[in-house]
Amino acid sequence: MTRLAFLLFILTILSRSIKTIIYRPVVLMHGIVAFTSDMNELAGWLRTSFAGIYIVSIEKGNNFDDSFLWSLDEQVEHFCTRIRNDIHLQQGFNMLEFS
């Protein structure tokens, strides 16, 4: 009887932990002459569809002009710096870009 109770206890714990799904973080990137706010609808849909998912939308520069006027090298460097500095992304992420 004690073994049966222990087995039921273990199965209960395992079944609860299996239900916990951890999703890979998502990075959203807007296209040229756009804003991070343009990605809000997509981010909202992802959060609704995948409860608990970590989503970050990365702005190209500081404003609308930077996404158009910065060189590609500057944009890539800015993007990489933001990725490196975000501890949630250090184990990998999925990226969606809309242009």
C-alpha positions as CSV (number, residue, x, y, z in Angstrom):
1,M,0.0,0.0,0.0
2,T,2.9,2.4,0.8
3,R,4.5,1.7,-2.6
4,L,1.2,2.4,-4.3
5,A,0.8,5.7,-2.5
6,F,4.4,6.6,-3.4
7,L,3.8,5.7,-7.0
8,L,0.7,7.8,-7.2
9,F,2.5,10.7,-5.6
10,I,5.4,10.5,-8.2
11,L,3.0,10.2,-11.1
12,T,1.1,13.3,-9.9
13,I,4.3,15.3,-9.6
14,L,5.4,14.2,-13.1
15,S,2.1,14.9,-14.7
16,R,2.1,18.4,-13.4
17,S,5.6,19.1,-14.5
18,I,5.0,17.7,-18.0
19,K,2.1,20.3,-18.5
20,T,4.6,23.1,-18.0
21,I,5.8,24.1,-21.4
22,I,8.7,26.5,-21.8
23,Y,8.7,28.2,-25.2
24,R,11.8,29.5,-26.9
25,P,12.0,33.3,-26.7
26,V,10.9,35.3,-29.7
27,V,12.7,38.4,-31.1
28,L,10.6,40.7,-33.2
29,M,12.3,43.1,-35.7
30,H,10.6,45.7,-37.7
31,G,11.5,46.7,-41.3
32,I,12.8,49.9,-42.7
33,V,10.9,53.1,-41.9
34,A,8.8,51.4,-39.3
35,F,8.5,51.3,-35.5
36,T,8.6,48.6,-32.9
37,S,4.9,49.5,-32.1
38,D,4.1,48.1,-35.6
39,M,4.8,44.7,-34.2
40,N,2.4,45.0,-31.2
41,E,-0.4,43.0,-32.9
42,L,1.9,40.1,-33.7
43,A,3.4,40.2,-30.2
44,G,-0.1,40.1,-28.7
45,W,-1.2,37.2,-30.8
46,L,2.0,35.3,-29.8
47,R,1.4,36.0,-26.1
48,T,-2.2,34.8,-26.3
49,S,-1.3,31.7,-28.2
50,F,1.7,30.7,-26.2
51,A,1.2,31.6,-22.5
52,G,4.3,32.7,-20.7
53,I,6.4,33.2,-23.8
54,Y,9.2,35.9,-23.6
55,I,8.9,38.4,-26.5
56,V,11.2,41.3,-27.2
57,S,10.8,43.8,-30.0
58,I,14.0,45.4,-31.0
59,E,14.0,49.0,-32.3
60,K,16.5,49.9,-35.0
61,G,18.2,52.9,-33.5
62,N,16.3,55.5,-31.5
63,N,13.6,56.6,-34.0
64,F,12.1,56.3,-37.4
65,D,15.0,58.0,-39.2
66,D,17.6,55.6,-37.8
67,S,16.0,52.6,-39.5
68,F,16.3,54.5,-42.8
69,L,19.6,56.4,-42.4
70,W,21.8,54.0,-40.4
71,S,24.1,51.8,-42.4
72,L,23.4,48.1,-42.4
73,D,26.6,47.6,-40.3
74,E,25.3,50.0,-37.6
75,Q,21.9,48.3,-37.5
76,V,23.4,44.9,-37.2
77,E,25.8,46.0,-34.4
78,H,22.9,47.6,-32.5
79,F,20.8,44.5,-32.9
80,C,23.6,42.2,-31.8
81,T,24.3,44.3,-28.7
82,R,20.7,44.2,-27.7
83,I,20.7,40.4,-28.1
84,R,23.9,39.9,-26.2
85,N,22.7,42.0,-23.3
86,D,19.4,40.2,-22.9
87,I,19.8,37.2,-20.5
88,H,16.6,35.6,-21.7
89,L,18.1,35.2,-25.2
90,Q,21.4,33.6,-24.3
91,Q,20.2,30.0,-24.8
92,G,18.8,30.8,-28.3
93,F,15.6,32.4,-29.7
94,N,13.3,32.5,-32.7
95,M,13.2,35.6,-34.7
96,L,10.4,37.1,-36.8
97,E,11.0,40.1,-39.0
98,F,8.3,42.0,-40.8
99,S,9.2,44.4,-43.6
